[in-house]
Amino acid sequence: MLDVISFINNNLSCHLATCDNGRPHVRGMWLYKADTKGLVFHTGTFKNLHKELEKNPRVEICFYDPKTNMQMRVRGGAMLTGSQVLVEEIIANREFLKAIIKEKGKDSVAVYRVIDCEYSVWTMADNLSPTVWRTWPSA
């Protein structure tokens, strides 16, 4: 059986889709981590992504592993964590954030957790099959 959390943590580069004023909006992201509670990512409070999520927290995120030619889509609701511990952890582990923090301050980092997740897996072997959504693995 596929270890969903390991798959994502080994393929953190992804594309995240939101809906803004009835129009889809997709951007490349670098997820922070996946765990049994869902997915964790961050953005700047000054960015459009943060503003879009304030209006509509529903997201879908697509991960791809070129080694296995497998794609995984995860959908759920993105909620601000409010965790300063997580903000500090992310800042400590992502060097590129240091310049942003210096310019805009720590309050400019918005950490989200995608909850109530479902996921689907795609490979060429099941290319013609209907999409099957599964419940996120819990502890």
TIBABA-754259 format. One record per residue: residue in three letters; x, y, z of N, C-alpha, C, O in turn. Coordinates in steps of 0.05 Angstrom, whole numbers, plus 5000, padded with zeros to 4 digits. Atoms other than C-alpha are relative to their C-alpha. Layout:
BEGIN
@residuo = ala nxx = X nyy = Y nzz = Z caxx = X cayy = Y cazz = Z cxx = X cyy = Y czz = Z oxx = X oyy = Y ozz = Z .
...
//
This chain:
BEGIN
@residuo = met nxx = 5017 nyy = 4976 nzz = 5000 caxx = 5000 cayy = 5000 cazz = 5000 cxx = 5018 cyy = 5025 czz = 5000 oxx = 5039 oyy = 5026 ozz = 5013 .
@residuo = leu nxx = 4985 nyy = 4975 nzz = 5002 caxx = 5024 cayy = 5070 cazz = 4984 cxx = 5000 cyy = 5015 czz = 5026 oxx = 4979 oyy = 5018 ozz = 5039 .
@residuo = asp nxx = 4998 nyy = 4983 nzz = 4977 caxx = 5050 cayy = 5111 cazz = 5042 cxx = 4997 cyy = 5029 czz = 4991 oxx = 5016 oyy = 5041 ozz = 4982 .
@residuo = val nxx = 5008 nyy = 4974 nzz = 5011 caxx = 5015 cayy = 5176 cazz = 5025 cxx = 5018 cyy = 5022 czz = 5012 oxx = 5028 oyy = 5039 ozz = 4997 .
@residuo = ile nxx = 4985 nyy = 4979 nzz = 4987 caxx = 5052 cayy = 5219 cazz = 5076 cxx = 5030 cyy = 5000 czz = 4991 oxx = 5041 oyy = 5021 ozz = 4986 .
@residuo = ser nxx = 4973 nyy = 5002 nzz = 5010 caxx = 5121 cayy = 5193 cazz = 5055 cxx = 5002 cyy = 5009 czz = 4971 oxx = 5021 oyy = 5023 ozz = 4963 .
@residuo = phe nxx = 5000 nyy = 4992 nzz = 5027 caxx = 5104 cayy = 5203 cazz = 4982 cxx = 5001 cyy = 5030 czz = 4998 oxx = 5018 oyy = 5041 ozz = 4983 .
@residuo = ile nxx = 5001 nyy = 4970 nzz = 5001 caxx = 5088 cayy = 5277 cazz = 4994 cxx = 5026 cyy = 5011 czz = 5012 oxx = 5038 oyy = 5029 ozz = 5000 .
@residuo = asn nxx = 4976 nyy = 4989 nzz = 4988 caxx = 5147 cayy = 5289 cazz = 5041 cxx = 5025 cyy = 4996 czz = 4983 oxx = 5045 oyy = 5010 ozz = 4986 .
@residuo = asn nxx = 4978 nyy = 5004 nzz = 5019 caxx = 5193 cayy = 5261 cazz = 4987 cxx = 4996 cyy = 5015 czz = 4974 oxx = 5014 oyy = 5015 ozz = 4957 .
@residuo = asn nxx = 5006 nyy = 4985 nzz = 5025 caxx = 5161 cayy = 5305 cazz = 4933 cxx = 4986 cyy = 5026 czz = 5008 oxx = 4963 oyy = 5031 ozz = 5001 .
@residuo = leu nxx = 5012 nyy = 4975 nzz = 4989 caxx = 5150 cayy = 5373 cazz = 4967 cxx = 4994 cyy = 5021 czz = 4980 oxx = 4977 oyy = 5038 ozz = 4985 .
@residuo = ser nxx = 5006 nyy = 4981 nzz = 5022 caxx = 5150 cayy = 5412 cazz = 4902 cxx = 4972 cyy = 4992 czz = 4990 oxx = 4966 oyy = 4969 ozz = 4984 .
@residuo = cys nxx = 5027 nyy = 5006 nzz = 5007 caxx = 5077 cayy = 5418 cazz = 4883 cxx = 4987 cyy = 5024 czz = 4986 oxx = 4999 oyy = 5045 ozz = 4983 .
@residuo = his nxx = 5016 nyy = 4978 nzz = 5011 caxx = 5023 cayy = 5461 cazz = 4850 cxx = 4974 cyy = 5001 czz = 5016 oxx = 4961 oyy = 4981 ozz = 5021 .
@residuo = leu nxx = 5023 nyy = 4995 nzz = 4983 caxx = 4968 cayy = 5491 cazz = 4892 cxx = 4980 cyy = 5016 czz = 4985 oxx = 4986 oyy = 5037 ozz = 4974 .
@residuo = ala nxx = 5022 nyy = 4986 nzz = 5013 caxx = 4901 cayy = 5512 cazz = 4864 cxx = 4981 cyy = 5012 czz = 5020 oxx = 4973 oyy = 4999 ozz = 5039 .
@residuo = thr nxx = 5021 nyy = 4987 nzz = 4985 caxx = 4853 cayy = 5562 cazz = 4894 cxx = 4979 cyy = 5009 czz = 4980 oxx = 4982 oyy = 5006 ozz = 4956 .
@residuo = cys nxx = 5020 nyy = 4988 nzz = 5017 caxx = 4791 cayy = 5595 cazz = 4867 cxx = 4996 cyy = 5029 czz = 5009 oxx = 4990 oyy = 5034 ozz = 5032 .
@residuo = asp nxx = 5002 nyy = 4971 nzz = 4994 caxx = 4790 cayy = 5671 cazz = 4864 cxx = 4980 cyy = 5013 czz = 4982 oxx = 4983 oyy = 5014 ozz = 4958 .
@residuo = asn nxx = 5022 nyy = 4988 nzz = 5016 caxx = 4726 cayy = 5706 cazz = 4842 cxx = 4990 cyy = 4982 czz = 4978 oxx = 4985 oyy = 4990 ozz = 4956 .
@residuo = gly nxx = 5011 nyy = 5019 nzz = 5018 caxx = 4702 cayy = 5643 cazz = 4809 cxx = 5020 cyy = 4990 czz = 4978 oxx = 5012 oyy = 4975 ozz = 4960 .
@residuo = arg nxx = 4980 nyy = 5008 nzz = 5019 caxx = 4767 cayy = 5633 cazz = 4770 cxx = 5022 cyy = 4984 czz = 5013 oxx = 5031 oyy = 4991 ozz = 5035 .
@residuo = pro nxx = 4978 nyy = 5016 nzz = 4988 caxx = 4819 cayy = 5579 cazz = 4783 cxx = 5026 cyy = 5015 czz = 4999 oxx = 5031 oyy = 5031 ozz = 4980 .
@residuo = his nxx = 4974 nyy = 4988 nzz = 4998 caxx = 4888 cayy = 5602 cazz = 4804 cxx = 5019 cyy = 4979 czz = 5010 oxx = 5015 oyy = 4968 ozz = 5031 .
@residuo = val nxx = 4981 nyy = 5021 nzz = 4993 caxx = 4947 cayy = 5554 cazz = 4805 cxx = 5028 cyy = 5012 czz = 5002 oxx = 5035 oyy = 5029 ozz = 4985 .
@residuo = arg nxx = 4972 nyy = 4991 nzz = 4998 caxx = 5018 cayy = 5567 cazz = 4829 cxx = 5017 cyy = 4978 czz = 5011 oxx = 5008 oyy = 4960 ozz = 5025 .
@residuo = gly nxx = 4980 nyy = 5019 nzz = 4990 caxx = 5080 cayy = 5526 cazz = 4842 cxx = 5006 cyy = 5007 czz = 5029 oxx = 5007 oyy = 5031 ozz = 5036 .
@residuo = met nxx = 4995 nyy = 4996 nzz = 4971 caxx = 5095 cayy = 5517 cazz = 4916 cxx = 5022 cyy = 4980 czz = 5008 oxx = 5029 oyy = 4961 ozz = 4994 .
@residuo = trp nxx = 4982 nyy = 5019 nzz = 4987 caxx = 5144 cayy = 5482 cazz = 4961 cxx = 4987 cyy = 4995 czz = 5027 oxx = 4991 oyy = 5011 ozz = 5046 .
@residuo = leu nxx = 5014 nyy = 5007 nzz = 4975 caxx = 5103 cayy = 5448 cazz = 5015 cxx = 5021 cyy = 4997 czz = 5023 oxx = 5044 oyy = 4991 ozz = 5018 .
@residuo = tyr nxx = 4981 nyy = 5003 nzz = 4977 caxx = 5134 cayy = 5448 cazz = 5085 cxx = 5000 cyy = 4970 czz = 5009 oxx = 5022 oyy = 4959 ozz = 5011 .
@residuo = lys nxx = 5000 nyy = 5029 nzz = 4992 caxx = 5110 cayy = 5378 cazz = 5106 cxx = 4971 cyy = 4990 czz = 4999 oxx = 4952 oyy = 5004 ozz = 4998 .
@residuo = ala nxx = 5025 nyy = 5014 nzz = 4998 caxx = 5055 cayy = 5327 cazz = 5108 cxx = 5002 cyy = 4983 czz = 5026 oxx = 5023 oyy = 4972 ozz = 5032 .
@residuo = asp nxx = 5001 nyy = 5018 nzz = 4977 caxx = 5033 cayy = 5289 cazz = 5171 cxx = 4971 cyy = 4990 czz = 5002 oxx = 4955 oyy = 4995 ozz = 4985 .
@residuo = thr nxx = 5027 nyy = 5012 nzz = 4997 caxx = 4972 cayy = 5252 cazz = 5197 cxx = 4978 cyy = 5021 czz = 5003 oxx = 4954 oyy = 5014 ozz = 4999 .
@residuo = lys nxx = 5021 nyy = 4979 nzz = 4997 caxx = 4936 cayy = 5319 cazz = 5210 cxx = 4995 cyy = 5014 czz = 4973 oxx = 4974 oyy = 5027 ozz = 4971 .
@residuo = gly nxx = 5004 nyy = 4987 nzz = 5026 caxx = 4944 cayy = 5342 cazz = 5137 cxx = 5026 cyy = 5011 czz = 4989 oxx = 5047 oyy = 4999 ozz = 4994 .
@residuo = leu nxx = 4977 nyy = 4988 nzz = 5014 caxx = 4991 cayy = 5387 cazz = 5098 cxx = 5006 cyy = 5027 czz = 5012 oxx = 4988 oyy = 5042 ozz = 5020 .
@residuo = val nxx = 4992 nyy = 4974 nzz = 4989 caxx = 5031 cayy = 5447 cazz = 5123 cxx = 5016 cyy = 5015 czz = 4978 oxx = 5035 oyy = 5005 ozz = 4967 .
@residuo = phe nxx = 4985 nyy = 4983 nzz = 5018 caxx = 5053 cayy = 5504 cazz = 5078 cxx = 4999 cyy = 5029 czz = 5011 oxx = 4984 oyy = 5034 ozz = 5030 .
@residuo = his nxx = 4999 nyy = 4972 nzz = 4991 caxx = 5069 cayy = 5578 cazz = 5086 cxx = 5000 cyy = 5018 czz = 4976 oxx = 5007 oyy = 5011 ozz = 4954 .
@residuo = thr nxx = 4999 nyy = 4978 nzz = 5020 caxx = 5061 cayy = 5642 cazz = 5047 cxx = 5002 cyy = 5026 czz = 5014 oxx = 5002 oyy = 5027 ozz = 5039 .
@residuo = gly nxx = 4998 nyy = 4973 nzz = 4988 caxx = 5068 cayy = 5716 cazz = 5059 cxx = 4972 cyy = 5012 czz = 5003 oxx = 4955 oyy = 5009 ozz = 4986 .
@residuo = thr nxx = 5026 nyy = 4987 nzz = 4996 caxx = 5010 cayy = 5755 cazz = 5088 cxx = 4995 cyy = 5022 czz = 4979 oxx = 4973 oyy = 5031 ozz = 4975 .
@residuo = phe nxx = 5001 nyy = 4979 nzz = 5021 caxx = 5025 cayy = 5807 cazz = 5033 cxx = 4995 cyy = 4988 czz = 4972 oxx = 4993 oyy = 5003 ozz = 4953 .
@residuo = lys nxx = 5003 nyy = 5013 nzz = 5026 caxx = 5015 cayy = 5756 cazz = 4977 cxx = 4970 cyy = 4995 czz = 4993 oxx = 4953 oyy = 4993 ozz = 5011 .
@residuo = asn nxx = 5027 nyy = 5005 nzz = 5009 caxx = 4953 cayy = 5743 cazz = 4935 cxx = 4989 cyy = 4973 czz = 5011 oxx = 4966 oyy = 4971 ozz = 5017 .
@residuo = leu nxx = 5009 nyy = 5026 nzz = 4990 caxx = 4951 cayy = 5670 cazz = 4959 cxx = 4987 cyy = 5003 czz = 5027 oxx = 4965 oyy = 4992 ozz = 5032 .
@residuo = his nxx = 5012 nyy = 4996 nzz = 4973 caxx = 4938 cayy = 5692 cazz = 5031 cxx = 4973 cyy = 5013 czz = 4998 oxx = 4954 oyy = 5005 ozz = 5011 .
@residuo = lys nxx = 5026 nyy = 4985 nzz = 5004 caxx = 4883 cayy = 5740 cazz = 5008 cxx = 4979 cyy = 4981 czz = 4989 oxx = 4956 oyy = 4982 ozz = 4997 .
@residuo = glu nxx = 5019 nyy = 5019 nzz = 5012 caxx = 4851 cayy = 5685 cazz = 4966 cxx = 4990 cyy = 4980 czz = 5021 oxx = 4966 oyy = 4974 ozz = 5021 .
@residuo = leu nxx = 5008 nyy = 5019 nzz = 4980 caxx = 4851 cayy = 5636 cazz = 5024 cxx = 4982 cyy = 5012 czz = 5021 oxx = 4966 oyy = 4998 ozz = 5033 .
@residuo = glu nxx = 5018 nyy = 4986 nzz = 4981 caxx = 4819 cayy = 5687 cazz = 5070 cxx = 4971 cyy = 5000 czz = 4989 oxx = 4952 oyy = 4997 ozz = 5005 .
@residuo = lys nxx = 5027 nyy = 5000 nzz = 5012 caxx = 4760 cayy = 5689 cazz = 5021 cxx = 4989 cyy = 4972 czz = 4996 oxx = 4965 oyy = 4968 ozz = 5000 .
@residuo = asn nxx = 5009 nyy = 5027 nzz = 5006 caxx = 4758 cayy = 5615 cazz = 5003 cxx = 5022 cyy = 4981 czz = 5007 oxx = 5042 oyy = 4980 ozz = 4992 .
@residuo = pro nxx = 4978 nyy = 5017 nzz = 4991 caxx = 4800 cayy = 5564 cazz = 5041 cxx = 5003 cyy = 4973 czz = 4985 oxx = 5021 oyy = 4958 ozz = 4990 .
@residuo = arg nxx = 4999 nyy = 5026 nzz = 5014 caxx = 4785 cayy = 5505 cazz = 4993 cxx = 5024 cyy = 5000 czz = 4980 oxx = 5027 oyy = 5019 ozz = 4965 .
@residuo = val nxx = 4977 nyy = 5003 nzz = 5018 caxx = 4848 cayy = 5482 cazz = 4957 cxx = 5002 cyy = 4972 czz = 4989 oxx = 4991 oyy = 4953 ozz = 5000 .
@residuo = glu nxx = 4991 nyy = 5026 nzz = 5010 caxx = 4874 cayy = 5425 cazz = 4915 cxx = 5030 cyy = 5004 czz = 4994 oxx = 5038 oyy = 5023 ozz = 4982 .
@residuo = ile nxx = 4971 nyy = 5000 nzz = 5004 caxx = 4948 cayy = 5409 cazz = 4913 cxx = 5008 cyy = 4975 czz = 4985 oxx = 4999 oyy = 4953 ozz = 4992 .
@residuo = cys nxx = 4991 nyy = 5022 nzz = 5016 caxx = 4982 cayy = 5366 cazz = 4862 cxx = 5030 cyy = 4995 czz = 5003 oxx = 5046 oyy = 5013 ozz = 5001 .
@residuo = phe nxx = 4972 nyy = 5009 nzz = 4997 caxx = 5047 cayy = 5327 cazz = 4874 cxx = 5006 cyy = 4980 czz = 4978 oxx = 4989 oyy = 4965 ozz = 4969 .
@residuo = tyr nxx = 4992 nyy = 5018 nzz = 5021 caxx = 5086 cayy = 5289 cazz = 4822 cxx = 5028 cyy = 4989 czz = 5006 oxx = 5046 oyy = 5003 ozz = 5013 .
@residuo = asp nxx = 4974 nyy = 5013 nzz = 4997 caxx = 5142 cayy = 5238 cazz = 4828 cxx = 5009 cyy = 4990 czz = 4972 oxx = 4998 oyy = 4971 ozz = 4962 .
@residuo = pro nxx = 4991 nyy = 5008 nzz = 5026 caxx = 5180 cayy = 5233 cazz = 4762 cxx = 5013 cyy = 4973 czz = 4999 oxx = 5015 oyy = 4960 ozz = 4978 .
@residuo = lys nxx = 4987 nyy = 5027 nzz = 4999 caxx = 5216 cayy = 5170 cazz = 4785 cxx = 4980 cyy = 4978 czz = 4996 oxx = 4986 oyy = 4957 ozz = 4983 .
@residuo = thr nxx = 5021 nyy = 5020 nzz = 5002 caxx = 5151 cayy = 5131 cazz = 4790 cxx = 4978 cyy = 5007 czz = 4981 oxx = 4960 oyy = 4991 ozz = 4976 .
@residuo = asn nxx = 5020 nyy = 4989 nzz = 5018 caxx = 5110 cayy = 5173 cazz = 4742 cxx = 4972 cyy = 4999 czz = 5014 oxx = 4952 oyy = 4993 ozz = 5001 .
@residuo = met nxx = 5024 nyy = 5000 nzz = 4985 caxx = 5058 cayy = 5179 cazz = 4797 cxx = 4993 cyy = 5028 czz = 5009 oxx = 5010 oyy = 5044 ozz = 5016 .
@residuo = gln nxx = 5010 nyy = 4974 nzz = 4991 caxx = 5015 cayy = 5239 cazz = 4812 cxx = 4980 cyy = 4996 czz = 5023 oxx = 4964 oyy = 4977 ozz = 5023 .
@residuo = met nxx = 5019 nyy = 5001 nzz = 4978 caxx = 4977 cayy = 5252 cazz = 4876 cxx = 4987 cyy = 5027 czz = 5003 oxx = 5001 oyy = 5048 ozz = 5004 .
@residuo = arg nxx = 5015 nyy = 4976 nzz = 4995 caxx = 4923 cayy = 5304 cazz = 4886 cxx = 4988 cyy = 4999 czz = 5028 oxx = 4978 oyy = 4978 ozz = 5036 .
@residuo = val nxx = 5012 nyy = 4998 nzz = 4973 caxx = 4901 cayy = 5327 cazz = 4955 cxx = 4982 cyy = 5024 czz = 5001 oxx = 4990 oyy = 5046 ozz = 4992 .
@residuo = arg nxx = 5018 nyy = 4977 nzz = 4997 caxx = 4841 cayy = 5370 cazz = 4969 cxx = 4991 cyy = 5002 czz = 5029 oxx = 4989 oyy = 4982 ozz = 5043 .
@residuo = gly nxx = 5009 nyy = 4995 nzz = 4972 caxx = 4817 cayy = 5402 cazz = 5034 cxx = 4997 cyy = 5029 czz = 5004 oxx = 4997 oyy = 5045 ozz = 4986 .
@residuo = gly nxx = 5003 nyy = 4972 nzz = 4992 caxx = 4810 cayy = 5467 cazz = 5072 cxx = 5025 cyy = 5010 czz = 5013 oxx = 5035 oyy = 4997 ozz = 5031 .
@residuo = ala nxx = 4976 nyy = 4988 nzz = 4989 caxx = 4870 cayy = 5511 cazz = 5086 cxx = 4993 cyy = 5020 czz = 5023 oxx = 4979 oyy = 5039 ozz = 5018 .
@residuo = met nxx = 5006 nyy = 4983 nzz = 4977 caxx = 4867 cayy = 5541 cazz = 5156 cxx = 5026 cyy = 5011 czz = 5012 oxx = 5046 oyy = 4996 ozz = 5014 .
@residuo = leu nxx = 4977 nyy = 4989 nzz = 4986 caxx = 4916 cayy = 5588 cazz = 5190 cxx = 5005 cyy = 4984 czz = 5025 oxx = 4986 oyy = 4978 ozz = 5040 .
@residuo = thr nxx = 4994 nyy = 5015 nzz = 4976 caxx = 4952 cayy = 5550 cazz = 5245 cxx = 5001 cyy = 5017 czz = 5025 oxx = 4993 oyy = 5008 ozz = 5046 .
@residuo = gly nxx = 4996 nyy = 4983 nzz = 4976 caxx = 4966 cayy = 5608 cazz = 5291 cxx = 5022 cyy = 4991 czz = 5018 oxx = 5025 oyy = 5002 ozz = 5040 .
@residuo = ser nxx = 4979 nyy = 5011 nzz = 4984 caxx = 5025 cayy = 5569 cazz = 5316 cxx = 5027 cyy = 5015 czz = 4996 oxx = 5039 oyy = 5012 ozz = 4975 .
@residuo = gln nxx = 4974 nyy = 4987 nzz = 5002 caxx = 5086 cayy = 5612 cazz = 5331 cxx = 5023 cyy = 4980 czz = 5001 oxx = 5044 oyy = 4985 ozz = 4990 .
@residuo = val nxx = 4980 nyy = 5021 nzz = 4999 caxx = 5125 cayy = 5549 cazz = 5346 cxx = 5006 cyy = 4990 czz = 4971 oxx = 5029 oyy = 4987 ozz = 4963 .
@residuo = leu nxx = 4997 nyy = 5009 nzz = 5028 caxx = 5112 cayy = 5525 cazz = 5274 cxx = 5013 cyy = 5022 czz = 4983 oxx = 5029 oyy = 5016 ozz = 4965 .
@residuo = val nxx = 4988 nyy = 4977 nzz = 5015 caxx = 5129 cayy = 5595 cazz = 5246 cxx = 5031 cyy = 5000 czz = 5005 oxx = 5046 oyy = 5002 ozz = 4987 .
@residuo = glu nxx = 4972 nyy = 5000 nzz = 4993 caxx = 5196 cayy = 5592 cazz = 5283 cxx = 5015 cyy = 4977 czz = 4988 oxx = 5037 oyy = 4979 ozz = 4978 .
@residuo = glu nxx = 4988 nyy = 5024 nzz = 5012 caxx = 5210 cayy = 5521 cazz = 5259 cxx = 5004 cyy = 5004 czz = 4970 oxx = 5025 oyy = 4997 ozz = 4960 .
@residuo = ile nxx = 4998 nyy = 4996 nzz = 5029 caxx = 5196 cayy = 5540 cazz = 5187 cxx = 5022 cyy = 5020 czz = 4993 oxx = 5038 oyy = 5016 ozz = 4975 .
@residuo = ile nxx = 4980 nyy = 4979 nzz = 5005 caxx = 5238 cayy = 5603 cazz = 5190 cxx = 5028 cyy = 4988 czz = 5004 oxx = 5047 oyy = 4994 ozz = 4989 .
@residuo = ala nxx = 4974 nyy = 5012 nzz = 4995 caxx = 5296 cayy = 5563 cazz = 5220 cxx = 5008 cyy = 4980 czz = 4978 oxx = 5032 oyy = 4977 ozz = 4973 .
@residuo = asn nxx = 4994 nyy = 5021 nzz = 5020 caxx = 5291 cayy = 5510 cazz = 5165 cxx = 4999 cyy = 5010 czz = 4971 oxx = 5006 oyy = 4995 ozz = 4952 .
@residuo = arg nxx = 5002 nyy = 4989 nzz = 5027 caxx = 5280 cayy = 5555 cazz = 5104 cxx = 5016 cyy = 5026 czz = 4999 oxx = 5007 oyy = 5048 ozz = 5005 .
@residuo = glu nxx = 4981 nyy = 4978 nzz = 5001 caxx = 5340 cayy = 5600 cazz = 5092 cxx = 4989 cyy = 5024 czz = 4985 oxx = 4994 oyy = 5047 ozz = 4993 .
@residuo = phe nxx = 5010 nyy = 4978 nzz = 5017 caxx = 5305 cayy = 5641 cazz = 5038 cxx = 4981 cyy = 5018 czz = 5015 oxx = 4976 oyy = 5041 ozz = 5006 .
@residuo = leu nxx = 5019 nyy = 4983 nzz = 4985 caxx = 5255 cayy = 5667 cazz = 5090 cxx = 5014 cyy = 5022 czz = 5016 oxx = 5002 oyy = 5042 ozz = 5023 .
@residuo = lys nxx = 4986 nyy = 4981 nzz = 4983 caxx = 5308 cayy = 5704 cazz = 5129 cxx = 5000 cyy = 5028 czz = 4989 oxx = 4997 oyy = 5048 ozz = 5004 .
@residuo = ala nxx = 5000 nyy = 4973 nzz = 5012 caxx = 5312 cayy = 5762 cazz = 5079 cxx = 4972 cyy = 5012 czz = 5001 oxx = 4969 oyy = 5036 ozz = 5005 .
@residuo = ile nxx = 5028 nyy = 4990 nzz = 4998 caxx = 5236 cayy = 5767 cazz = 5078 cxx = 4994 cyy = 5009 czz = 5028 oxx = 4981 oyy = 5030 ozz = 5032 .
@residuo = ile nxx = 5005 nyy = 4993 nzz = 4972 caxx = 5233 cayy = 5768 cazz = 5154 cxx = 5014 cyy = 5026 czz = 5007 oxx = 5003 oyy = 5043 ozz = 5021 .
@residuo = lys nxx = 4985 nyy = 4976 nzz = 4995 caxx = 5287 cayy = 5821 cazz = 5156 cxx = 4985 cyy = 5025 czz = 4989 oxx = 4985 oyy = 5046 ozz = 5001 .
@residuo = glu nxx = 5013 nyy = 4978 nzz = 5013 caxx = 5247 cayy = 5865 cazz = 5108 cxx = 4971 cyy = 5005 czz = 5011 oxx = 4963 oyy = 5027 ozz = 5015 .
@residuo = lys nxx = 5028 nyy = 4998 nzz = 4994 caxx = 5175 cayy = 5850 cazz = 5129 cxx = 4992 cyy = 4992 czz = 5029 oxx = 4969 oyy = 4997 ozz = 5037 .
@residuo = gly nxx = 5007 nyy = 5009 nzz = 4973 caxx = 5178 cayy = 5819 cazz = 5199 cxx = 4988 cyy = 4972 czz = 5001 oxx = 4978 oyy = 4962 ozz = 4981 .
@residuo = lys nxx = 5011 nyy = 5027 nzz = 4996 caxx = 5156 cayy = 5752 cazz = 5227 cxx = 4970 cyy = 4998 czz = 4995 oxx = 4960 oyy = 4977 ozz = 4987 .
@residuo = asp nxx = 5029 nyy = 5000 nzz = 5004 caxx = 5083 cayy = 5772 cazz = 5224 cxx = 4992 cyy = 4997 czz = 4971 oxx = 4969 oyy = 4993 ozz = 4964 .
@residuo = ser nxx = 5006 nyy = 5002 nzz = 5029 caxx = 5089 cayy = 5769 cazz = 5148 cxx = 4999 cyy = 4971 czz = 4991 oxx = 4992 oyy = 4965 ozz = 4968 .
@residuo = val nxx = 5000 nyy = 5028 nzz = 5007 caxx = 5094 cayy = 5693 cazz = 5150 cxx = 4973 cyy = 4988 czz = 5010 oxx = 4967 oyy = 4988 ozz = 5034 .
@residuo = ala nxx = 5025 nyy = 5013 nzz = 4994 caxx = 5026 cayy = 5658 cazz = 5147 cxx = 5003 cyy = 4970 czz = 4996 oxx = 5009 oyy = 4961 ozz = 4974 .
@residuo = val nxx = 4997 nyy = 5029 nzz = 5001 caxx = 5028 cayy = 5584 cazz = 5163 cxx = 4972 cyy = 4987 czz = 4999 oxx = 4955 oyy = 4992 ozz = 5016 .
@residuo = tyr nxx = 5026 nyy = 5013 nzz = 5004 caxx = 4970 cayy = 5542 cazz = 5138 cxx = 5003 cyy = 4969 czz = 5003 oxx = 5024 oyy = 4958 ozz = 4997 .
@residuo = arg nxx = 5002 nyy = 5029 nzz = 5000 caxx = 4949 cayy = 5470 cazz = 5150 cxx = 4975 cyy = 4993 czz = 4984 oxx = 4953 oyy = 5004 ozz = 4989 .
@residuo = val nxx = 5023 nyy = 5010 nzz = 5015 caxx = 4905 cayy = 5436 cazz = 5099 cxx = 4988 cyy = 4977 czz = 5015 oxx = 5002 oyy = 4957 ozz = 5021 .
@residuo = ile nxx = 5013 nyy = 5020 nzz = 4984 caxx = 4854 cayy = 5395 cazz = 5138 cxx = 4977 cyy = 4988 czz = 4985 oxx = 4970 oyy = 4996 ozz = 4963 .
@residuo = asp nxx = 5023 nyy = 5014 nzz = 5012 caxx = 4796 cayy = 5349 cazz = 5123 cxx = 5008 cyy = 4991 czz = 4971 oxx = 4993 oyy = 4995 ozz = 4952 .
@residuo = cys nxx = 4989 nyy = 5007 nzz = 5026 caxx = 4838 cayy = 5321 cazz = 5066 cxx = 4989 cyy = 4974 czz = 4989 oxx = 4981 oyy = 4955 ozz = 5003 .
@residuo = glu nxx = 5004 nyy = 5024 nzz = 5016 caxx = 4822 cayy = 5271 cazz = 5013 cxx = 5022 cyy = 5000 czz = 4979 oxx = 5032 oyy = 5021 ozz = 4972 .
@residuo = tyr nxx = 4979 nyy = 5001 nzz = 5020 caxx = 4872 cayy = 5246 cazz = 4962 cxx = 4992 cyy = 4980 czz = 4978 oxx = 4977 oyy = 4962 ozz = 4983 .
@residuo = ser nxx = 5003 nyy = 5019 nzz = 5022 caxx = 4873 cayy = 5212 cazz = 4895 cxx = 5027 cyy = 4996 czz = 4988 oxx = 5044 oyy = 5013 ozz = 4988 .
@residuo = val nxx = 4974 nyy = 5007 nzz = 5012 caxx = 4930 cayy = 5177 cazz = 4859 cxx = 4995 cyy = 4993 czz = 4971 oxx = 4976 oyy = 4981 ozz = 4964 .
@residuo = trp nxx = 5002 nyy = 5006 nzz = 5028 caxx = 4942 cayy = 5174 cazz = 4785 cxx = 5026 cyy = 4988 czz = 4990 oxx = 5048 oyy = 4997 ozz = 4998 .
@residuo = thr nxx = 4977 nyy = 5011 nzz = 5015 caxx = 4989 cayy = 5131 cazz = 4744 cxx = 4990 cyy = 4993 czz = 4972 oxx = 4966 oyy = 4993 ozz = 4967 .
@residuo = met nxx = 5008 nyy = 5007 nzz = 5027 caxx = 4989 cayy = 5112 cazz = 4671 cxx = 4983 cyy = 4974 czz = 4999 oxx = 4966 oyy = 4971 ozz = 4982 .
@residuo = ala nxx = 5015 nyy = 5025 nzz = 4999 caxx = 4963 cayy = 5043 cazz = 4690 cxx = 4970 cyy = 5004 czz = 5005 oxx = 4954 oyy = 4988 ozz = 4996 .
@residuo = asp nxx = 5028 nyy = 4995 nzz = 4994 caxx = 4898 cayy = 5074 cazz = 4715 cxx = 4990 cyy = 5025 czz = 4986 oxx = 4971 oyy = 5038 ozz = 4995 .
@residuo = asn nxx = 5005 nyy = 4976 nzz = 5015 caxx = 4896 cayy = 5131 cazz = 4665 cxx = 4970 cyy = 5003 czz = 4991 oxx = 4959 oyy = 5025 ozz = 4991 .
@residuo = leu nxx = 5027 nyy = 4999 nzz = 5011 caxx = 4827 cayy = 5113 cazz = 4638 cxx = 4979 cyy = 4994 czz = 5021 oxx = 4955 oyy = 4994 ozz = 5016 .
@residuo = ser nxx = 5019 nyy = 5006 nzz = 4978 caxx = 4796 cayy = 5095 cazz = 4706 cxx = 4989 cyy = 5026 czz = 5012 oxx = 5002 oyy = 5047 ozz = 5011 .
@residuo = pro nxx = 5011 nyy = 4977 nzz = 4986 caxx = 4750 cayy = 5143 cazz = 4743 cxx = 5018 cyy = 5007 czz = 5025 oxx = 5030 oyy = 4990 ozz = 5037 .
@residuo = thr nxx = 4985 nyy = 4991 nzz = 4976 caxx = 4783 cayy = 5185 cazz = 4798 cxx = 4987 cyy = 4989 czz = 5025 oxx = 4963 oyy = 4991 ozz = 5028 .
@residuo = val nxx = 5009 nyy = 5010 nzz = 4975 caxx = 4777 cayy = 5153 cazz = 4866 cxx = 5012 cyy = 5018 czz = 5022 oxx = 5037 oyy = 5020 ozz = 5024 .
@residuo = trp nxx = 4990 nyy = 4984 nzz = 4977 caxx = 4782 cayy = 5199 cazz = 4927 cxx = 4999 cyy = 4983 czz = 5025 oxx = 4980 oyy = 4970 ozz = 5031 .
@residuo = arg nxx = 4997 nyy = 5015 nzz = 4975 caxx = 4807 cayy = 5168 cazz = 4992 cxx = 5003 cyy = 5019 czz = 5023 oxx = 5012 oyy = 5042 ozz = 5020 .
@residuo = thr nxx = 4997 nyy = 4984 nzz = 4975 caxx = 4805 cayy = 5193 cazz = 5064 cxx = 5029 cyy = 5001 czz = 5007 oxx = 5044 oyy = 4982 ozz = 5005 .
@residuo = trp nxx = 4972 nyy = 4995 nzz = 4991 caxx = 4870 cayy = 5222 cazz = 5090 cxx = 5007 cyy = 4980 czz = 5022 oxx = 4991 oyy = 4975 ozz = 5040 .
@residuo = pro nxx = 4992 nyy = 5018 nzz = 4979 caxx = 4910 cayy = 5173 cazz = 5132 cxx = 5003 cyy = 5013 czz = 5027 oxx = 5015 oyy = 5035 ozz = 5029 .
@residuo = ser nxx = 4998 nyy = 4990 nzz = 4973 caxx = 4905 cayy = 5184 cazz = 5206 cxx = 5019 cyy = 4983 czz = 5016 oxx = 5026 oyy = 4960 ozz = 5008 .
@residuo = ala nxx = 4981 nyy = 5015 nzz = 4983 caxx = 4951 cayy = 5162 cazz = 5262 cxx = 4988 cyy = 4975 czz = 5012 oxx = 5001 oyy = 4961 ozz = 5027 .
//
